[in-house]
Amino acid sequence: MKKLFLYASALALTMALPGTVMAQGLTMTNEVLPNPENEPRPVFPVPTARQIAWNQTEFYGFFHYGMNTYTGLEWGNGNEAETRFAPTAAPNPRQWLEAIKAAGMRGGIAVVKHHDGFCLWPTATTTHNVTNSGNEFGRNTNIPRDFAAAAKDLGMKYGFYISPWDRNSAYWGTKGADGFYTSDYAEKVFLPQCAEIAKYGNDQFEMWFDGATGASGYYGGANENRTIDNATRYYDIPNLRDSIHNACPHIIMWGVGGEARWIGNEAGWAGETCWSYGNGTSGDENAWQWFPGESDAKATTAGWFWHEGESVKSAETLFKMYLETVGRNATLILNFPPDKSGSLPQADVDELKKLGDMLRARLGTDFARLEGTTITANVTRSNGATRTYNASNMIDGDSTTYWAAPDENNTASFTITLPEVKTIHYVALQEYIHLGQRIKGFEIEISTDGTTWTKKGTNTMTTVGYKRIIPLNGSTSNYGDGFSAKYVRINITDSKACPTLHTVSVF
């Protein structure tokens, strides 16, 4: 009776509303939500505000440093004596960040605990930490403290890698008498460690969780194989995510955290078609969750940690990685490992400077922003009360304004006219992803006279997303001599719904 009464009351309330239509005793209401700005309807899924801010970081550094730096291993077993961590000088996170800033990176992530469980800060969760190091430099080390302070001073974003897998902890992977995994590790070690790291700054942009699910390890002296069957459940990720977001509202929890995905390789490339949802190098156009890709890659020739005899890859090779990740709707986190002194080798610093010079020379001057440049579109959405959708929004340098087509147009064309003929190499496009990733196909044409047009670019010009950089010669390996052009025309050939773009650039 109670359910029937509530249902009848709801009907009665609906019947009392104005503007309703009666049909066989039921009240039907057509409600049209106001849209005074005439904004396009979103194409779902769409990103959260923190995911958009994370995407805007684009290019950032990775610093694998810790116990493995001194043992020569990549995955320590967890039984290493704490005294083996003995830096030959005071570790210098500021030097790490200064070097990558010179390369054009906007932030960095420091490894503060790897699979061996050794923590690079004084922690209450384990004795396997810097306070028991082998010398004064080690015992005074606090990487999250010093890294966060340096990043803030340099105006850079920062975050930390904390390995969920812990080969040192006796709690990791334990089961109770009932055969089910206990919550001891999550409650006593992992979640408290994450909470400690969150206290080093509420403006962190990413917390990095590796997806390793176990193998052999020390495990408090058990020296056995242990695995877990479900990382999200075992580490209590939903609770962790809510707790960390409360402490650090702008943070993205990568990997196991479920807010950004591994691009599917450690080689520094994403698929030319790359959706911001789904998995792997290309994503999935039909997936339901916004899940943008991050490409993690090594800038040196050995492992993730520093090793004797390694060398750094050339700036040209690293620039290619940039084009194939940032230029393909992914972010690039590029690893530079500090050596036993706790600083980056000079050869790495020198190559980072070369990379920065290369990025500034090749992608630093946007001809579409030159005085006298104009842009026109064949279709444009009607303006709203305070918002316009003019083509000029694509070259105004403001990512909050954008051009949009009318609802009925899934194709469009626009032309950039430069003040004079220029030698150009790249065209970059950026969708207004607040409303979803929409574009499915496009073409690029160039001309010197506005009459004779030549198609340029790659064979796979499909998705755009946050950012797409197209080499007009079709190659990410060869900068080439460029092409003479005064006019650049972009034809959007297919889109999930009316296309939107906030920026188009010509380099």
VMD Tcl script that draws the C-alpha trace (Angstrom):
set ca {
  {0.00 0.00 0.00}
  {2.83 2.40 0.78}
  {4.38 2.01 -2.67}
  {0.99 2.52 -4.37}
  {0.38 5.64 -2.31}
  {3.76 7.13 -3.26}
  {3.14 6.34 -6.93}
  {-0.31 7.97 -6.84}
  {1.12 11.02 -5.09}
  {3.80 11.37 -7.75}
  {1.14 11.22 -10.48}
  {-0.96 13.80 -8.71}
  {2.04 16.12 -8.43}
  {2.79 15.72 -12.14}
  {-0.84 16.41 -13.06}
  {-0.67 19.68 -11.19}
  {2.24 20.98 -13.27}
  {1.47 23.60 -15.93}
  {2.02 22.88 -19.60}
  {1.18 19.20 -19.32}
  {-0.79 16.96 -21.67}
  {-3.28 14.33 -20.46}
  {-3.28 10.91 -22.15}
  {-5.45 8.06 -20.82}
  {-5.15 9.29 -17.25}
  {-1.38 9.81 -17.33}
  {0.28 13.20 -17.39}
  {3.01 13.65 -20.03}
  {5.29 16.65 -19.80}
  {7.60 17.86 -22.55}
  {10.33 19.83 -20.88}
  {12.74 21.79 -23.05}
  {15.85 22.82 -21.14}
  {17.02 26.34 -21.92}
  {20.25 26.79 -23.90}
  {20.72 30.54 -24.19}
  {24.35 30.10 -25.30}
  {23.31 27.73 -28.13}
  {26.16 25.40 -27.15}
  {26.39 22.04 -28.95}
  {25.14 19.04 -27.02}
  {27.96 16.97 -25.49}
  {29.01 13.72 -27.15}
  {29.55 11.32 -24.29}
  {31.77 10.32 -22.61}
  {33.26 13.65 -21.61}
  {36.24 14.41 -19.35}
  {36.14 15.72 -15.81}
  {37.71 19.10 -15.05}
  {40.72 17.36 -13.47}
  {41.20 15.18 -16.56}
  {41.23 18.27 -18.78}
  {43.80 19.96 -16.53}
  {45.89 16.77 -16.59}
  {45.78 16.68 -20.41}
  {47.02 20.25 -20.53}
  {50.28 19.14 -18.89}
  {51.03 17.27 -22.16}
  {54.74 16.53 -21.64}
  {56.40 15.75 -18.31}
  {59.34 13.95 -16.76}
  {59.64 10.65 -14.90}
  {62.39 10.08 -12.35}
  {63.13 6.49 -11.31}
  {65.42 6.77 -8.31}
  {65.72 4.66 -5.19}
  {67.21 1.47 -3.82}
  {67.60 0.02 -7.33}
  {69.95 2.89 -8.22}
  {72.48 1.39 -5.80}
  {71.87 -2.33 -6.36}
  {71.81 -2.19 -10.17}
  {68.44 -3.96 -10.28}
  {65.21 -2.93 -11.98}
  {62.87 -4.79 -9.62}
  {64.41 -5.18 -6.19}
  {63.35 -8.27 -4.24}
  {62.50 -6.33 -1.09}
  {65.22 -7.90 1.08}
  {67.84 -5.20 0.42}
  {69.44 -3.79 3.55}
  {68.37 -0.18 4.09}
  {72.04 0.81 4.42}
  {72.57 0.07 0.71}
  {70.79 3.31 -0.03}
  {73.82 5.60 0.30}
  {73.86 8.58 -2.09}
  {77.32 9.98 -2.86}
  {75.89 13.51 -2.54}
  {72.64 15.10 -1.41}
  {69.91 14.08 -3.90}
  {68.91 17.13 -5.92}
  {65.32 17.06 -7.23}
  {65.56 20.72 -8.22}
  {68.29 19.83 -10.73}
  {66.02 17.15 -12.21}
  {63.19 19.60 -12.70}
  {65.35 22.42 -14.03}
  {66.71 20.05 -16.68}
  {63.31 18.91 -17.92}
  {61.91 22.44 -17.84}
  {64.66 23.40 -20.27}
  {63.28 20.66 -22.54}
  {59.82 22.22 -22.55}
  {58.24 19.85 -20.03}
  {55.55 21.24 -17.76}
  {55.94 18.95 -14.79}
  {57.41 15.77 -13.39}
  {56.64 12.63 -11.40}
  {59.15 11.24 -8.93}
  {59.28 7.59 -7.91}
  {59.16 7.57 -4.11}
  {58.50 3.84 -3.64}
  {59.10 1.05 -6.14}
  {58.25 -2.66 -5.92}
  {61.07 -3.30 -3.42}
  {59.03 -1.30 -0.90}
  {61.84 1.12 0.03}
  {60.37 4.55 0.78}
  {62.23 7.75 -0.10}
  {60.68 9.70 2.76}
  {60.42 9.19 6.53}
  {57.27 7.12 6.88}
  {55.43 5.63 9.82}
  {54.29 2.64 7.74}
  {57.58 0.70 7.49}
  {61.18 0.70 8.70}
  {62.23 0.08 5.08}
  {62.85 3.78 4.43}
  {65.48 6.51 4.25}
  {65.78 6.99 8.00}
  {67.83 3.77 8.12}
  {70.05 4.62 5.14}
  {73.76 3.98 4.98}
  {75.05 7.56 5.27}
  {74.05 11.07 6.25}
  {73.04 12.02 2.70}
  {70.61 9.10 2.67}
  {69.19 9.70 6.12}
  {68.48 13.35 5.24}
  {66.71 12.42 2.01}
  {63.07 13.32 1.63}
  {62.26 13.22 -2.07}
  {58.54 14.16 -1.92}
  {59.31 17.16 0.29}
  {62.17 18.46 -1.86}
  {60.57 17.58 -5.20}
  {57.30 19.36 -4.35}
  {59.12 22.45 -3.07}
  {61.30 22.68 -6.20}
  {58.34 22.20 -8.54}
  {56.35 24.94 -6.85}
  {59.31 27.31 -6.97}
  {59.83 26.59 -10.69}
  {56.14 26.91 -11.52}
  {55.84 23.27 -12.60}
  {53.29 20.53 -11.96}
  {54.35 17.58 -9.82}
  {53.23 14.18 -8.63}
  {54.53 10.87 -7.29}
  {54.78 7.20 -8.19}
  {53.93 4.88 -5.29}
  {54.11 1.17 -6.06}
  {51.05 -0.70 -4.80}
  {53.00 -3.97 -5.00}
  {55.42 -4.22 -2.06}
  {57.93 -7.09 -2.04}
  {59.20 -6.09 1.38}
  {55.95 -5.98 3.35}
  {54.85 -9.04 5.32}
  {51.26 -7.88 4.87}
  {51.22 -7.87 1.07}
  {49.11 -10.63 -0.52}
  {48.26 -12.40 2.76}
  {45.15 -14.55 3.12}
  {43.09 -15.38 6.17}
  {42.01 -18.80 7.41}
  {38.94 -18.50 5.18}
  {41.16 -18.34 2.09}
  {40.24 -14.72 1.28}
  {42.76 -11.90 1.04}
  {43.06 -9.82 4.19}
  {42.80 -6.02 4.17}
  {45.91 -5.62 6.32}
  {48.21 -4.31 3.60}
  {45.75 -1.76 2.21}
  {44.73 -0.52 5.66}
  {48.12 -0.55 7.41}
  {50.55 0.24 4.61}
  {49.34 1.33 1.18}
  {46.48 3.71 1.97}
  {48.43 5.41 4.80}
  {51.44 5.82 2.48}
  {49.26 7.49 -0.14}
  {47.79 9.74 2.54}
  {51.29 10.70 3.72}
  {52.33 11.61 0.17}
  {49.16 13.63 -0.38}
  {50.23 15.87 2.50}
  {53.27 17.07 0.55}
  {51.00 19.28 -1.55}
  {47.30 19.51 -2.31}
  {48.04 20.75 -5.84}
  {49.57 17.48 -7.10}
  {48.46 16.64 -10.64}
  {49.04 12.87 -10.79}
  {49.56 9.88 -8.51}
  {51.06 6.99 -10.47}
  {50.16 3.37 -9.67}
  {51.87 0.52 -11.48}
  {49.67 -2.43 -12.40}
  {52.00 -5.22 -11.17}
  {50.04 -7.91 -9.32}
  {52.79 -9.88 -7.61}
  {55.49 -12.55 -7.98}
  {58.29 -13.76 -5.74}
  {59.44 -11.52 -2.92}
  {60.87 -11.17 0.55}
  {57.48 -10.41 2.15}
  {58.80 -9.90 5.67}
  {61.01 -12.99 5.48}
  {58.48 -15.41 3.96}
  {60.50 -15.49 0.70}
  {57.70 -16.88 -1.43}
  {55.52 -16.26 -4.47}
  {52.41 -14.16 -3.85}
  {49.85 -12.74 -6.26}
  {46.52 -10.96 -6.06}
  {43.56 -11.54 -8.36}
  {41.97 -8.09 -8.45}
  {44.07 -4.99 -7.84}
  {41.14 -2.55 -7.68}
  {39.45 -4.56 -4.96}
  {42.60 -5.53 -3.08}
  {43.90 -1.95 -2.81}
  {40.41 -0.56 -2.12}
  {40.82 1.86 -5.01}
  {37.33 3.46 -4.88}
  {37.89 4.48 -1.25}
  {41.46 5.58 -2.01}
  {40.33 7.65 -4.99}
  {37.69 9.50 -2.96}
  {40.09 10.11 -0.08}
  {42.92 11.39 -2.27}
  {40.57 13.61 -4.29}
  {39.38 15.18 -1.05}
  {42.99 15.98 -0.13}
  {44.23 16.79 -3.65}
  {41.25 17.91 -5.77}
  {43.22 18.23 -9.04}
  {45.00 14.88 -8.89}
  {44.62 12.15 -11.52}
  {45.14 8.59 -10.30}
  {46.89 6.84 -13.16}
  {46.77 3.12 -13.98}
  {45.09 1.18 -11.19}
  {43.45 4.46 -10.16}
  {41.26 4.37 -13.28}
  {41.42 8.00 -14.48}
  {44.09 7.74 -17.19}
  {45.33 4.71 -19.07}
  {48.61 3.17 -20.12}
  {48.93 3.72 -23.85}
  {49.93 0.08 -24.32}
  {53.71 0.22 -24.83}
  {56.83 1.71 -23.26}
  {58.27 2.89 -26.59}
  {56.87 6.42 -26.77}
  {54.13 6.14 -29.39}
  {50.35 6.15 -29.59}
  {48.10 5.10 -32.44}
  {47.45 7.65 -35.17}
  {43.83 6.96 -34.37}
  {43.65 7.51 -30.63}
  {40.38 7.86 -28.77}
  {40.37 9.23 -25.24}
  {38.35 6.22 -24.11}
  {38.90 2.50 -24.31}
  {42.33 0.92 -23.86}
  {45.70 0.56 -25.56}
  {47.30 2.58 -28.33}
  {44.10 3.46 -30.18}
  {41.35 3.36 -27.56}
  {37.81 2.44 -28.51}
  {35.38 4.77 -30.24}
  {32.45 3.01 -28.56}
  {33.75 2.83 -24.98}
  {31.70 4.48 -22.25}
  {34.32 6.04 -19.94}
  {36.70 8.94 -20.61}
  {40.08 7.26 -20.20}
  {42.85 9.29 -21.88}
  {46.20 7.74 -22.75}
  {49.61 8.36 -21.23}
  {52.76 7.04 -22.88}
  {55.65 6.22 -20.54}
  {59.02 5.91 -22.25}
  {62.71 5.66 -21.37}
  {64.99 8.45 -22.56}
  {68.07 6.34 -21.81}
  {69.36 3.12 -23.33}
  {69.24 0.83 -20.27}
  {66.41 0.38 -17.75}
  {64.07 2.68 -15.91}
  {66.66 3.09 -13.14}
  {70.18 4.36 -13.73}
  {72.79 1.78 -14.73}
  {76.52 1.97 -15.35}
  {77.38 2.46 -19.01}
  {73.99 3.70 -20.19}
  {73.65 6.58 -22.63}
  {70.89 9.03 -23.43}
  {68.84 8.91 -26.63}
  {69.27 11.74 -29.10}
  {67.07 14.82 -29.06}
  {65.86 13.88 -32.53}
  {64.66 10.49 -31.25}
  {62.92 12.13 -28.30}
  {61.27 14.69 -30.60}
  {59.89 11.82 -32.67}
  {58.38 10.37 -29.48}
  {56.81 13.75 -28.77}
  {55.13 13.88 -32.18}
  {53.86 10.30 -31.81}
  {52.35 10.85 -28.35}
  {51.49 14.48 -27.61}
  {50.85 14.85 -31.34}
  {48.46 11.88 -31.30}
  {46.12 12.76 -28.43}
  {48.20 11.20 -25.65}
  {50.54 12.62 -23.03}
  {54.24 11.74 -22.83}
  {56.02 10.98 -19.55}
  {59.70 10.64 -20.39}
  {62.05 8.94 -17.93}
  {65.44 10.37 -16.95}
  {66.98 8.41 -14.04}
  {69.23 10.18 -11.50}
  {72.56 8.45 -10.82}
  {74.19 7.47 -7.49}
  {74.84 11.13 -6.65}
  {71.10 11.77 -6.76}
  {71.42 14.06 -9.80}
  {70.91 13.63 -13.54}
  {74.10 12.90 -15.51}
  {75.40 15.90 -17.46}
  {74.91 14.09 -20.77}
  {71.18 13.82 -20.01}
  {70.99 17.49 -19.07}
  {72.72 18.49 -22.31}
  {70.37 16.40 -24.47}
  {67.34 17.81 -22.66}
  {68.53 21.31 -23.57}
  {68.87 20.25 -27.22}
  {65.36 18.83 -27.17}
  {63.96 22.07 -25.78}
  {65.77 24.07 -28.45}
  {64.35 21.73 -31.11}
  {60.78 22.04 -29.82}
  {61.04 25.81 -29.71}
  {62.54 26.02 -33.19}
  {60.04 23.65 -34.81}
  {56.86 24.26 -32.82}
  {57.50 27.58 -31.14}
  {56.21 30.02 -33.78}
  {52.58 29.59 -34.73}
  {52.03 31.26 -38.09}
  {48.27 31.16 -37.48}
  {48.81 33.68 -34.67}
  {50.76 36.18 -36.77}
  {49.28 39.63 -37.20}
  {47.36 39.73 -40.44}
  {46.39 36.03 -40.46}
  {42.71 35.42 -41.15}
  {40.51 32.34 -41.00}
  {37.13 31.63 -42.58}
  {34.76 28.64 -42.31}
  {32.11 27.44 -44.72}
  {29.66 26.86 -41.86}
  {29.44 28.45 -38.42}
  {27.06 27.96 -35.53}
  {24.76 30.82 -34.54}
  {26.03 32.80 -31.58}
  {24.59 32.51 -28.11}
  {23.73 35.19 -25.58}
  {27.38 35.85 -24.66}
  {29.32 33.16 -26.52}
  {30.37 33.25 -30.17}
  {31.39 30.34 -32.38}
  {33.27 32.29 -35.03}
  {36.17 30.75 -36.94}
  {38.43 33.45 -35.50}
  {38.13 31.72 -32.12}
  {40.50 29.05 -33.47}
  {43.40 31.50 -33.78}
  {42.81 33.80 -30.80}
  {45.10 31.88 -28.42}
  {42.26 31.28 -25.97}
  {41.39 27.61 -25.27}
  {38.06 28.61 -23.69}
  {36.65 29.98 -26.94}
  {35.92 27.71 -29.88}
  {34.45 27.42 -33.35}
  {31.52 25.07 -33.81}
  {29.38 23.97 -36.74}
  {25.57 23.95 -36.66}
  {23.90 20.81 -35.31}
  {23.01 19.55 -38.78}
  {26.63 19.66 -40.03}
  {28.97 16.72 -39.35}
  {31.38 18.01 -42.00}
  {32.95 21.42 -42.44}
  {35.83 23.26 -44.08}
  {37.89 26.25 -43.00}
  {40.79 28.13 -44.54}
  {43.68 29.94 -42.89}
  {45.21 32.78 -44.89}
  {48.70 33.76 -43.77}
  {50.01 37.32 -44.28}
  {52.57 35.99 -46.78}
  {53.95 32.73 -48.14}
  {55.70 30.75 -45.40}
  {57.64 27.49 -45.25}
  {55.50 25.22 -43.11}
  {56.02 21.73 -41.64}
  {53.13 20.97 -39.26}
  {49.46 21.67 -38.66}
  {47.99 21.14 -35.18}
  {44.33 20.82 -34.24}
  {42.68 20.86 -30.80}
  {39.06 19.93 -30.13}
  {36.99 21.54 -27.41}
  {36.96 18.27 -25.47}
  {34.68 19.64 -22.74}
  {31.96 18.52 -25.17}
  {33.62 15.21 -26.03}
  {35.88 13.86 -28.75}
  {33.92 14.25 -31.96}
  {36.05 14.38 -35.12}
  {36.51 11.08 -37.00}
  {38.22 12.21 -40.20}
  {39.88 15.25 -41.80}
  {42.11 16.36 -44.66}
  {44.73 19.10 -45.01}
  {45.38 21.04 -48.21}
  {47.87 23.83 -48.86}
  {48.22 26.44 -51.58}
  {50.38 29.42 -52.48}
  {47.74 31.18 -54.59}
  {44.39 30.04 -53.18}
  {43.51 28.34 -56.46}
  {45.74 25.29 -56.81}
  {45.57 23.00 -53.77}
  {47.76 20.05 -52.75}
  {46.86 17.46 -50.11}
  {49.45 16.94 -47.38}
  {49.76 14.89 -44.20}
  {49.62 11.23 -43.27}
  {47.45 8.39 -44.51}
  {45.60 8.20 -41.17}
  {44.07 11.55 -40.33}
  {41.14 10.39 -38.25}
  {40.74 11.42 -34.62}
  {41.82 14.73 -33.11}
  {40.89 14.89 -29.42}
  {42.90 17.09 -27.07}
  {45.68 17.63 -29.62}
  {46.74 16.29 -32.99}
  {49.97 17.41 -34.71}
  {50.21 16.46 -38.38}
  {53.61 16.41 -40.14}
  {52.78 17.67 -43.62}
  {55.46 15.43 -45.17}
  {53.82 12.41 -43.55}
  {56.89 11.56 -41.44}
  {57.56 11.86 -37.71}
  {61.20 10.88 -38.33}
  {62.20 13.46 -40.92}
  {61.71 17.18 -40.38}
  {62.36 17.82 -44.05}
  {62.52 21.06 -45.98}
  {58.90 22.01 -45.48}
  {56.36 23.33 -48.00}
  {55.62 26.82 -49.28}
  {52.09 27.94 -48.41}
  {50.03 31.06 -47.89}
  {46.74 29.17 -47.54}
  {45.98 26.12 -45.39}
  {42.59 24.43 -45.71}
  {41.28 21.81 -43.28}
  {38.34 19.72 -44.40}
  {36.53 17.82 -41.65}
  {35.16 14.81 -43.49}
  {33.41 12.98 -40.64}
  {32.36 13.68 -37.07}
  {30.20 12.04 -34.42}
  {28.24 15.28 -34.18}
  {28.81 18.88 -35.20}
  {32.58 19.41 -34.89}
  {34.22 21.86 -32.49}
  {37.80 23.18 -32.42}
  {39.32 25.69 -30.05}
  {42.74 26.00 -31.70}
  {44.34 25.43 -35.09}
  {48.07 26.09 -35.46}
  {50.49 26.19 -38.38}
  {54.23 25.74 -37.81}
}
mol new
graphics top color blue
foreach p $ca { graphics top sphere $p radius 0.5 }
foreach p [lrange $ca 0 end-1] q [lrange $ca 1 end] { graphics top cylinder $p $q radius 0.2 }
display resetview
